[in-house]
Amino acid sequence: MEEYIGAIVSLDCGPALGHYQGEVSTINNQDQTLTISKPFRNGVPCTMSELTFSAQDVRKLEIISLTPDPVVVQKSSVPLLPKKARNIGEQMKTQLMPDARSSPKKAFQTPKKSEREVAGGSNVKSRRNQQQSKNDLCFSTPAEKFKNEEFDFEKNLALFDKQAVFEEIDSSQQPDVVRLVDTNRRRGGRTEAKYRHDQNVLHSAPVRYNRIAVPETPEVEYVTDTGLVVPSVTSRARDTLLQAAQRHGLTIGRQQEMLGRGCTEMALQLVGSHARLMPENLHQAPRVACLCGPHSQGAAGLNAARQLAGHGVQVTVFLPDLALTCRALSTELQLYRLTGCRLTHTVSDLPETVDLIVCTLDDHELSSQLAFQPWHRSAVAWANGSRAPVLALDPPAPPPPAAAAPAAIECKYTLGAVLPLGYGAQQGAVYLCNLNVPTEVFRSQRIEYVSPFGPRIVIPLHARDVD
């Protein structure tokens, strides 16, 4: 057993004692004990310099190395051993430790291998020899053979006739093909401007930013974030456009559904729904108050309130207790009642604190008359006294200044539809919602139209001075 003195071994003593590694210092075949020095337990160095193990405590013994290798001991507590080492370990375990059920004093002999095991070992050895011969053929070329040889770059470059190669390429190319090497070369002693890595070699048509043209001179021109120009239209011209869309099947119900969807998308972003509507944050769900008038604009506000409620927003709708003459408003009110959210007819029942106010109090035709109603004045006073931002949903254009004009709501955001009206500075940041009106409907109203929305349903607009 002296050949195992100094070997690095791994001992599996079960879950209670753990795994040990160390260098074999003593083997007592009579007492069936094994002593290791510099021991590690479960990969952690032990405080004692030596540990002695009995054969009954060791479940499995594996030889890591037959020579001391402290790096292996420190870096692996349960090593993956090659097959040869495992066979030696089993042989050593058989010589050192008999079965726990037999007497510890009994001497053991190494069991003989079966013919299958001998044949398997021969096959493994043959495969290893084949792999070793392949490695020798690939990596055994002596470096001295190339030590004094230097590569002649100039000689090999002279073998390449670049001019002849380009002439061959030019002769095979069609005359209308444009290549980058042609655009960057010097012609007639004059150096042309070279292309950057982010520029196109093939010139495209210039970008048209004025892709929407209306018959009347716009009062205000807006530009999108991409620079496209969107002119404003009058309230009458836009109503005529939407009525033409209704005749072609884009009913007022569909229009209000699209406008309510755009308002919902914008409102959810303003109240921080990406965090506040998470399942773990339901205790702080956002609160939105919708101020609706008894007209078609109020129906759009009820539509947006219903869609916000569908996202888990706590919605409260204010609607004056008046006779409902608008059919769309009656339909949207019936659908909103099914959500279970609050509906109030008095301003005093509105919540004290909300995160956002959606305003659809004014109508495009009756705004001047509604502004003097008591319910309208109280709703405007409540909105202006609240700290929550106000989102006006498709409001009418501001009237000309008058001495007896009633107080108006101070809006922070305004969401228009299809084409913007001539909004003023008091209506805050302007956004536009896409109602997907077909192009032929615009053409029937003598409007040249190319959609500025791109992949979005709501886009921001920035006012600029009309030249």
Beta strands, then each sheet from edge to edge (+ up, - down):
strand 1: 8-12
strand 2: 19-28
strand 3: 33-41
strand 4: 44-45
strand 5: 50-54
strand 6: 60-65
strand 7: 221-223
strand 8: 229-231
strand 9: 287-292
strand 10: 314-318
strand 11: 342-344
strand 12: 356-360
strand 13: 390-393
strand 14: 413-417
strand 15: 429-433
strand 16: 458-464
sheet 1: 4+ 3- 2+ 1- 6+
sheet 2: 4+ 3- 5+
sheet 3: 8+ 7- 16+ 15- 14- 13- 12- 9- 10- 11-
end
